[in-house]
Amino acid sequence: MEARAKLVLRWEFLERERLAKQPQQLALPSPKEILALADDIIGKGLRMLNEPAEDTLTATQVAKTFKMTGEGTLDMTTAPVSSRLRSR
């Protein structure tokens, strides 16, 4: 029994020694891996945003439909801003 206990203690000592010599591995990915993942995510998002949409019109197409061209017409991009300013 005593020999078995010595064997177990020696095994534990050697195991701790082996673990101490191994480089510590973190659960987190490296900064390069994080940047690569972020680039993939952003790239997928941009590709989705740039996909052509079905049954939609641009502001220019709407303006042409209502013959809103030339001077004195409402700028489609500033309309929401100007309407918010009036409501205050």
N, CA, C and O atoms as CSV, one atom per row, in Angstrom:
chain,resi,resn,atom,element,x,y,z
A,1,MET,N,N,0.826,-1.189,0.000
A,1,MET,CA,C,0.000,0.000,0.000
A,1,MET,C,C,0.867,1.249,0.000
A,1,MET,O,O,0.550,2.225,-0.679
A,2,GLU,N,N,1.946,1.225,0.748
A,2,GLU,CA,C,2.828,2.372,0.844
A,2,GLU,C,C,3.489,2.666,-0.519
A,2,GLU,O,O,3.664,3.830,-0.879
A,3,ALA,N,N,3.845,1.650,-1.250
A,3,ALA,CA,C,4.458,1.822,-2.566
A,3,ALA,C,C,3.460,2.440,-3.538
A,3,ALA,O,O,3.818,3.260,-4.384
A,4,ARG,N,N,2.205,2.032,-3.401
A,4,ARG,CA,C,1.168,2.582,-4.278
A,4,ARG,C,C,0.970,4.069,-4.008
A,4,ARG,O,O,0.814,4.849,-4.948
A,5,ALA,N,N,0.973,4.471,-2.746
A,5,ALA,CA,C,0.816,5.880,-2.373
A,5,ALA,C,C,1.978,6.697,-2.911
A,5,ALA,O,O,1.774,7.804,-3.409
A,6,LYS,N,N,3.212,6.161,-2.818
A,6,LYS,CA,C,4.379,6.858,-3.347
A,6,LYS,C,C,4.268,7.010,-4.864
A,6,LYS,O,O,4.621,8.051,-5.419
A,7,LEU,N,N,3.783,5.984,-5.515
A,7,LEU,CA,C,3.613,6.022,-6.969
A,7,LEU,C,C,2.601,7.098,-7.373
A,7,LEU,O,O,2.830,7.841,-8.327
A,8,VAL,N,N,1.492,7.177,-6.650
A,8,VAL,CA,C,0.458,8.174,-6.939
A,8,VAL,C,C,1.008,9.580,-6.712
A,8,VAL,O,O,0.784,10.475,-7.527
A,9,LEU,N,N,1.733,9.774,-5.599
A,9,LEU,CA,C,2.312,11.081,-5.312
A,9,LEU,C,C,3.321,11.486,-6.392
A,9,LEU,O,O,3.337,12.635,-6.834
A,10,ARG,N,N,4.163,10.531,-6.814
A,10,ARG,CA,C,5.149,10.806,-7.854
A,10,ARG,C,C,4.450,11.148,-9.170
A,10,ARG,O,O,4.866,12.064,-9.878
A,11,TRP,N,N,3.396,10.414,-9.491
A,11,TRP,CA,C,2.644,10.678,-10.719
A,11,TRP,C,C,2.039,12.083,-10.684
A,11,TRP,O,O,2.103,12.814,-11.672
A,12,GLU,N,N,1.450,12.460,-9.541
A,12,GLU,CA,C,0.866,13.799,-9.408
A,12,GLU,C,C,1.938,14.877,-9.566
A,12,GLU,O,O,1.708,15.894,-10.220
A,13,PHE,N,N,3.109,14.654,-8.965
A,13,PHE,CA,C,4.204,15.610,-9.063
A,13,PHE,C,C,4.637,15.785,-10.518
A,13,PHE,O,O,4.798,16.911,-10.988
A,14,LEU,N,N,4.824,14.682,-11.222
A,14,LEU,CA,C,5.247,14.733,-12.612
A,14,LEU,C,C,4.178,15.391,-13.501
A,14,LEU,O,O,4.500,16.120,-14.439
A,15,GLU,N,N,2.935,15.128,-13.196
A,15,GLU,CA,C,1.836,15.726,-13.974
A,15,GLU,C,C,1.803,17.244,-13.780
A,15,GLU,O,O,1.638,17.987,-14.748
A,16,ARG,N,N,1.959,17.707,-12.540
A,16,ARG,CA,C,1.998,19.153,-12.263
A,16,ARG,C,C,3.200,19.795,-12.956
A,16,ARG,O,O,3.095,20.895,-13.500
A,17,GLU,N,N,4.330,19.111,-12.935
A,17,GLU,CA,C,5.536,19.614,-13.574
A,17,GLU,C,C,5.336,19.737,-15.089
A,17,GLU,O,O,5.745,20.722,-15.702
A,18,ARG,N,N,4.708,18.733,-15.671
A,18,ARG,CA,C,4.443,18.742,-17.105
A,18,ARG,C,C,3.495,19.885,-17.474
A,18,ARG,O,O,3.707,20.567,-18.477
A,19,LEU,N,N,2.459,20.095,-16.671
A,19,LEU,CA,C,1.504,21.172,-16.933
A,19,LEU,C,C,2.154,22.542,-16.778
A,19,LEU,O,O,1.811,23.474,-17.505
A,20,ALA,N,N,3.082,22.674,-15.846
A,20,ALA,CA,C,3.753,23.954,-15.631
A,20,ALA,C,C,4.649,24.306,-16.813
A,20,ALA,O,O,4.857,25.487,-17.091
A,21,LYS,N,N,5.179,23.321,-17.507
A,21,LYS,CA,C,6.065,23.559,-18.643
A,21,LYS,C,C,5.298,23.897,-19.917
A,21,LYS,O,O,5.853,24.527,-20.817
A,22,GLN,N,N,4.051,23.496,-20.011
A,22,GLN,CA,C,3.253,23.756,-21.208
A,22,GLN,C,C,2.853,25.229,-21.243
A,22,GLN,O,O,2.548,25.818,-20.206
A,23,PRO,N,N,2.854,25.823,-22.435
A,23,PRO,CA,C,2.382,27.210,-22.531
A,23,PRO,C,C,0.891,27.267,-22.220
A,23,PRO,O,O,0.129,26.368,-22.578
A,24,GLN,N,N,0.495,28.336,-21.551
A,24,GLN,CA,C,-0.909,28.490,-21.185
A,24,GLN,C,C,-1.717,28.863,-22.417
A,24,GLN,O,O,-1.375,29.809,-23.127
A,25,GLN,N,N,-2.768,28.136,-22.666
A,25,GLN,CA,C,-3.652,28.434,-23.778
A,25,GLN,C,C,-4.874,29.157,-23.246
A,25,GLN,O,O,-5.562,28.675,-22.345
A,26,LEU,N,N,-5.128,30.316,-23.817
A,26,LEU,CA,C,-6.284,31.094,-23.408
A,26,LEU,C,C,-7.508,30.653,-24.203
A,26,LEU,O,O,-7.398,30.161,-25.326
A,27,ALA,N,N,-8.647,30.837,-23.608
A,27,ALA,CA,C,-9.892,30.484,-24.295
A,27,ALA,C,C,-10.241,31.525,-25.359
A,27,ALA,O,O,-11.029,31.253,-26.264
A,28,LEU,N,N,-9.651,32.715,-25.246
A,28,LEU,CA,C,-9.959,33.775,-26.195
A,28,LEU,C,C,-9.128,33.631,-27.461
A,28,LEU,O,O,-7.980,33.188,-27.401
A,29,PRO,N,N,-9.688,33.996,-28.596
A,29,PRO,CA,C,-8.906,33.964,-29.838
A,29,PRO,C,C,-7.877,35.096,-29.838
A,29,PRO,O,O,-7.995,36.052,-29.071
A,30,SER,N,N,-6.891,34.981,-30.682
A,30,SER,CA,C,-5.850,36.007,-30.771
A,30,SER,C,C,-6.438,37.273,-31.401
A,30,SER,O,O,-7.489,37.219,-32.039
A,31,PRO,N,N,-5.761,38.412,-31.220
A,31,PRO,CA,C,-6.263,39.651,-31.839
A,31,PRO,C,C,-6.390,39.543,-33.361
A,31,PRO,O,O,-7.317,40.108,-33.941
A,32,LYS,N,N,-5.479,38.832,-34.007
A,32,LYS,CA,C,-5.575,38.667,-35.456
A,32,LYS,C,C,-6.830,37.886,-35.830
A,32,LYS,O,O,-7.503,38.206,-36.810
A,33,GLU,N,N,-7.139,36.852,-35.037
A,33,GLU,CA,C,-8.351,36.065,-35.306
A,33,GLU,C,C,-9.605,36.902,-35.088
A,33,GLU,O,O,-10.575,36.783,-35.837
A,34,ILE,N,N,-9.583,37.750,-34.059
A,34,ILE,CA,C,-10.731,38.614,-33.781
A,34,ILE,C,C,-10.947,39.578,-34.939
A,34,ILE,O,O,-12.079,39.779,-35.380
A,35,LEU,N,N,-9.845,40.187,-35.442
A,35,LEU,CA,C,-9.965,41.114,-36.574
A,35,LEU,C,C,-10.452,40.401,-37.826
A,35,LEU,O,O,-11.242,40.960,-38.587
A,36,ALA,N,N,-9.991,39.176,-38.050
A,36,ALA,CA,C,-10.449,38.417,-39.217
A,36,ALA,C,C,-11.942,38.117,-39.112
A,36,ALA,O,O,-12.667,38.234,-40.100
A,37,LEU,N,N,-12.405,37.733,-37.925
A,37,LEU,CA,C,-13.828,37.470,-37.724
A,37,LEU,C,C,-14.650,38.749,-37.925
A,37,LEU,O,O,-15.716,38.715,-38.540
A,38,ALA,N,N,-14.151,39.868,-37.408
A,38,ALA,CA,C,-14.861,41.137,-37.568
A,38,ALA,C,C,-14.941,41.522,-39.040
A,38,ALA,O,O,-15.982,41.986,-39.504
A,39,ASP,N,N,-13.849,41.332,-39.776
A,39,ASP,CA,C,-13.867,41.634,-41.212
A,39,ASP,C,C,-14.894,40.772,-41.942
A,39,ASP,O,O,-15.598,41.255,-42.828
A,40,ASP,N,N,-14.976,39.502,-41.569
A,40,ASP,CA,C,-15.965,38.620,-42.195
A,40,ASP,C,C,-17.386,39.103,-41.917
A,40,ASP,O,O,-18.225,39.141,-42.817
A,41,ILE,N,N,-17.647,39.469,-40.669
A,41,ILE,CA,C,-18.986,39.912,-40.278
A,41,ILE,C,C,-19.348,41.201,-41.001
A,41,ILE,O,O,-20.453,41.333,-41.527
A,42,ILE,N,N,-18.417,42.154,-41.027
A,42,ILE,CA,C,-18.679,43.431,-41.703
A,42,ILE,C,C,-18.862,43.206,-43.198
A,42,ILE,O,O,-19.735,43.811,-43.820
A,43,GLY,N,N,-18.037,42.332,-43.775
A,43,GLY,CA,C,-18.150,42.037,-45.203
A,43,GLY,C,C,-19.494,41.439,-45.554
A,43,GLY,O,O,-20.095,41.800,-46.566
A,44,LYS,N,N,-19.971,40.519,-44.715
A,44,LYS,CA,C,-21.286,39.916,-44.967
A,44,LYS,C,C,-22.381,40.969,-44.876
A,44,LYS,O,O,-23.305,40.984,-45.690
A,45,GLY,N,N,-22.276,41.853,-43.881
A,45,GLY,CA,C,-23.271,42.912,-43.727
A,45,GLY,C,C,-23.289,43.852,-44.918
A,45,GLY,O,O,-24.357,44.235,-45.396
A,46,LEU,N,N,-22.105,44.224,-45.401
A,46,LEU,CA,C,-22.033,45.110,-46.567
A,46,LEU,C,C,-22.577,44.436,-47.818
A,46,LEU,O,O,-23.260,45.067,-48.624
A,47,ARG,N,N,-22.273,43.150,-47.978
A,47,ARG,CA,C,-22.808,42.436,-49.146
A,47,ARG,C,C,-24.329,42.390,-49.085
A,47,ARG,O,O,-24.992,42.529,-50.113
A,48,MET,N,N,-24.893,42.195,-47.887
A,48,MET,CA,C,-26.347,42.158,-47.755
A,48,MET,C,C,-26.954,43.529,-48.062
A,48,MET,O,O,-28.002,43.619,-48.702
A,49,LEU,N,N,-26.291,44.595,-47.602
A,49,LEU,CA,C,-26.803,45.941,-47.857
A,49,LEU,C,C,-26.728,46.318,-49.327
A,49,LEU,O,O,-27.548,47.097,-49.813
A,50,ASN,N,N,-25.761,45.777,-50.028
A,50,ASN,CA,C,-25.576,46.129,-51.431
A,50,ASN,C,C,-26.353,45.231,-52.383
A,50,ASN,O,O,-26.287,45.425,-53.596
A,51,GLU,N,N,-27.080,44.263,-51.868
A,51,GLU,CA,C,-27.883,43.406,-52.734
A,51,GLU,C,C,-29.030,44.237,-53.310
A,51,GLU,O,O,-29.628,45.051,-52.605
A,52,PRO,N,N,-29.324,44.036,-54.554
A,52,PRO,CA,C,-30.444,44.793,-55.122
A,52,PRO,C,C,-31.768,44.380,-54.472
A,52,PRO,O,O,-32.049,43.195,-54.291
A,53,ALA,N,N,-32.563,45.378,-54.131
A,53,ALA,CA,C,-33.857,45.113,-53.515
A,53,ALA,C,C,-34.923,45.030,-54.593
A,53,ALA,O,O,-34.831,45.687,-55.630
A,54,GLU,N,N,-35.924,44.223,-54.336
A,54,GLU,CA,C,-37.019,44.073,-55.286
A,54,GLU,C,C,-38.147,45.039,-54.925
A,54,GLU,O,O,-38.401,45.305,-53.751
A,55,ASP,N,N,-38.805,45.549,-55.937
A,55,ASP,CA,C,-39.982,46.415,-55.765
A,55,ASP,C,C,-39.694,47.636,-54.899
A,55,ASP,O,O,-40.513,48.004,-54.057
A,56,THR,N,N,-38.543,48.264,-55.095
A,56,THR,CA,C,-38.234,49.490,-54.365
A,56,THR,C,C,-37.840,50.573,-55.360
A,56,THR,O,O,-37.420,50.285,-56.481
A,57,LEU,N,N,-37.983,51.819,-54.930
A,57,LEU,CA,C,-37.628,52.966,-55.758
A,57,LEU,C,C,-36.618,53.832,-55.028
A,57,LEU,O,O,-36.622,53.907,-53.799
A,58,THR,N,N,-35.768,54.474,-55.779
A,58,THR,CA,C,-34.850,55.446,-55.198
A,58,THR,C,C,-35.575,56.783,-55.089
A,58,THR,O,O,-36.648,56.967,-55.662
A,59,ALA,N,N,-34.980,57.710,-54.350
A,59,ALA,CA,C,-35.565,59.041,-54.217
A,59,ALA,C,C,-35.659,59.728,-55.571
A,59,ALA,O,O,-36.623,60.443,-55.845
A,60,THR,N,N,-34.675,59.515,-56.402
A,60,THR,CA,C,-34.674,60.111,-57.749
A,60,THR,C,C,-35.827,59.558,-58.583
A,60,THR,O,O,-36.487,60.309,-59.302
A,61,GLN,N,N,-36.071,58.257,-58.493
A,61,GLN,CA,C,-37.165,57.653,-59.254
A,61,GLN,C,C,-38.521,58.192,-58.788
A,61,GLN,O,O,-39.407,58.431,-59.608
A,62,VAL,N,N,-38.679,58.381,-57.498
A,62,VAL,CA,C,-39.938,58.930,-56.970
A,62,VAL,C,C,-40.114,60.356,-57.453
A,62,VAL,O,O,-41.201,60.749,-57.876
A,63,ALA,N,N,-39.035,61.131,-57.387
A,63,ALA,CA,C,-39.113,62.535,-57.830
A,63,ALA,C,C,-39.481,62.615,-59.305
A,63,ALA,O,O,-40.289,63.461,-59.687
A,64,LYS,N,N,-38.912,61.761,-60.137
A,64,LYS,CA,C,-39.245,61.770,-61.564
A,64,LYS,C,C,-40.696,61.375,-61.795
A,64,LYS,O,O,-41.350,61.911,-62.689
A,65,THR,N,N,-41.200,60.448,-60.998
A,65,THR,CA,C,-42.584,60.009,-61.133
A,65,THR,C,C,-43.544,61.179,-60.902
A,65,THR,O,O,-44.544,61.314,-61.607
A,66,PHE,N,N,-43.237,62.020,-59.914
A,66,PHE,CA,C,-44.101,63.157,-59.593
A,66,PHE,C,C,-43.614,64.446,-60.250
A,66,PHE,O,O,-44.047,65.540,-59.888
A,67,LYS,N,N,-42.713,64.306,-61.216
A,67,LYS,CA,C,-42.165,65.447,-61.959
A,67,LYS,C,C,-41.607,66.504,-61.022
A,67,LYS,O,O,-41.846,67.699,-61.197
A,68,MET,N,N,-40.871,66.053,-60.038
A,68,MET,CA,C,-40.258,66.953,-59.050
A,68,MET,C,C,-38.803,67.206,-59.437
A,68,MET,O,O,-37.889,66.818,-58.710
A,69,THR,N,N,-38.595,67.836,-60.545
A,69,THR,CA,C,-37.236,68.121,-60.985
A,69,THR,C,C,-37.060,69.616,-61.124
A,69,THR,O,O,-38.039,70.339,-61.309
A,70,GLY,N,N,-35.847,70.087,-61.041
A,70,GLY,CA,C,-35.558,71.499,-61.235
A,70,GLY,C,C,-35.521,72.269,-59.932
A,70,GLY,O,O,-35.506,71.693,-58.844
A,71,GLU,N,N,-35.507,73.591,-60.069
A,71,GLU,CA,C,-35.410,74.481,-58.914
A,71,GLU,C,C,-36.727,74.518,-58.144
A,71,GLU,O,O,-37.800,74.292,-58.704
A,72,GLY,N,N,-36.624,74.803,-56.865
A,72,GLY,CA,C,-37.812,75.003,-56.051
A,72,GLY,C,C,-38.511,73.732,-55.617
A,72,GLY,O,O,-39.609,73.801,-55.065
A,73,THR,N,N,-37.920,72.585,-55.844
A,73,THR,CA,C,-38.554,71.350,-55.407
A,73,THR,C,C,-37.962,70.917,-54.076
A,73,THR,O,O,-36.872,71.348,-53.699
A,74,LEU,N,N,-38.670,70.082,-53.386
A,74,LEU,CA,C,-38.262,69.587,-52.073
A,74,LEU,C,C,-37.118,68.597,-52.216
A,74,LEU,O,O,-37.179,67.670,-53.024
A,75,ASP,N,N,-36.077,68.805,-51.423
A,75,ASP,CA,C,-34.969,67.858,-51.416
A,75,ASP,C,C,-35.403,66.664,-50.579
A,75,ASP,O,O,-35.703,66.809,-49.394
A,76,MET,N,N,-35.438,65.486,-51.190
A,76,MET,CA,C,-35.956,64.286,-50.528
A,76,MET,C,C,-35.125,63.890,-49.297
A,76,MET,O,O,-35.655,63.270,-48.375
A,77,THR,N,N,-33.870,64.231,-49.272
A,77,THR,CA,C,-33.016,63.816,-48.150
A,77,THR,C,C,-33.120,64.753,-46.968
A,77,THR,O,O,-32.843,64.344,-45.841
A,78,THR,N,N,-33.517,66.015,-47.191
A,78,THR,CA,C,-33.607,66.961,-46.076
A,78,THR,C,C,-35.023,67.110,-45.551
A,78,THR,O,O,-35.218,67.782,-44.538
A,79,ALA,N,N,-36.002,66.525,-46.182
A,79,ALA,CA,C,-37.394,66.661,-45.737
A,79,ALA,C,C,-37.586,66.171,-44.308
A,79,ALA,O,O,-38.229,66.871,-43.526
A,80,PRO,N,N,-37.069,65.013,-43.925
A,80,PRO,CA,C,-37.272,64.573,-42.531
A,80,PRO,C,C,-36.624,65.521,-41.529
A,80,PRO,O,O,-37.173,65.727,-40.447
A,81,VAL,N,N,-35.492,66.094,-41.850
A,81,VAL,CA,C,-34.818,67.007,-40.931
A,81,VAL,C,C,-35.621,68.281,-40.774
A,81,VAL,O,O,-35.836,68.743,-39.653
A,82,SER,N,N,-36.067,68.858,-41.880
A,82,SER,CA,C,-36.803,70.118,-41.797
A,82,SER,C,C,-38.150,69.920,-41.100
A,82,SER,O,O,-38.602,70.823,-40.396
A,83,SER,N,N,-38.795,68.783,-41.272
A,83,SER,CA,C,-40.077,68.563,-40.603
A,83,SER,C,C,-39.882,68.381,-39.101
A,83,SER,O,O,-40.763,68.743,-38.321
A,84,ARG,N,N,-38.760,67.836,-38.688
A,84,ARG,CA,C,-38.497,67.699,-37.258
A,84,ARG,C,C,-38.238,69.076,-36.647
A,84,ARG,O,O,-38.624,69.319,-35.504
A,85,LEU,N,N,-37.604,69.962,-37.373
A,85,LEU,CA,C,-37.322,71.288,-36.853
A,85,LEU,C,C,-38.604,72.090,-36.658
A,85,LEU,O,O,-38.714,72.869,-35.711
A,86,ARG,N,N,-39.563,71.901,-37.541
A,86,ARG,CA,C,-40.838,72.629,-37.427
A,86,ARG,C,C,-41.675,72.124,-36.263
A,86,ARG,O,O,-42.445,72.889,-35.682
A,87,SER,N,N,-41.542,70.877,-35.921
A,87,SER,CA,C,-42.415,70.309,-34.882
A,87,SER,C,C,-41.964,70.688,-33.478
A,87,SER,O,O,-42.695,70.452,-32.516
A,88,ARG,N,N,-40.797,71.261,-33.344
A,88,ARG,CA,C,-40.308,71.625,-31.993
A,88,ARG,C,C,-40.843,72.893,-31.553
A,88,ARG,O,O,-40.536,73.343,-30.449
